[in-house]
Amino acid sequence: MPIVAHAAAIDPGKDPVPSVMWTFYHKQILDDAPFVFDDRVKLLAPPFAEDARQVPIEIDARAFKGEVVKILAWAELNPLPKIVDFQPVSGVLPWLSIRIRVEQATPLRAAVLTRDGLWHVGSTLIDAAGGGCTAPSVVRTQPGWEEHIGEVLGGRYPRGEFSRVRLQIAHPMDNGMVSGIPEFFINHAELRDHNDQVLARLELFPAVSENPNLTFDIEGSGQTRLFLRDNSGNEFDAAIP
């Protein structure tokens, strides 16, 4: 309790991407908890979304290695703003790359909760022509797409003291905003080691692009597995050597 009270007294600093929506999302997503705008949380995105349906973003909170409880990300002006709730449990660095949909130019936020109860907020702006959230699915135009749902492609690549795992999952990730097509998306993922111990948990939201791309940095060696579940109850898993 004293730690949280101390954190509440901290000056959060100036919003690096001034937004009229910040107060709303501070309450809606962070529950009005103590926070600071912190440039040690690196949130990287292209300055302009050439394809608003597939926008790569990178969240780097390695400055807080060993102290991260969870990482939340959202796009403030998206109709469905939430992107991911990422919880690195053990053996996974607090770093994540993912592709998202962007409906229009928007501030992007990544909020990192540390063990002292303080949120550290990284921010950036992205420009876009628009329509990424309401565009029809490309996956659904491909013959036999239903037969490939849940297939995982990717691999593990050594990077010195850790290895980078890059994955693509076949799934339309329907967000419910295209007429006649209800929400149908992967909403939960777990990365586990060869002993079935959880390395990281993710809750995914409809702002994530179709055929989602996920990239993690993993310490140590040994086979890992990715377990997935979508909002229709389908479950998938894949081994990563």
ZIUR-V699207 format. One record per run of one state. SS is the DSSP state (H for helix, E for strand, L for the rest). FROM is the first residue (numbers start at 1). TO is the last residue. If there is no record, write none. Layout:
# ZIUR-V699207
SS,FROM,TO + SS,FROM,TO
This chain:
# ZIUR-V699207
L,1,1 + H,2,8 + L,9,21 + H,22,28 + L,29,34 + E,35,37 + L,38,41 + E,42,45 + L,46,47 + E,48,49 + L,50,54 + E,55,60 + L,61,61 + H,62,64 + L,65,67 + E,68,75 + L,76,81 + E,82,88 + L,89,91 + E,92,100 + L,101,105 + E,106,114 + L,115,118 + E,119,128 + L,129,138 + H,139,141 + L,142,144 + H,145,148 + L,149,151 + E,152,159 + L,160,161 + E,162,169 + L,170,173 + E,174,174 + L,175,183 + E,184,184 + L,185,185 + E,186,192 + L,193,197 + E,198,204 + L,205,207 + E,208,208 + L,209,212 + E,213,219 + L,220,223 + E,224,230 + L,231,234 + E,235,240 + L,241,241
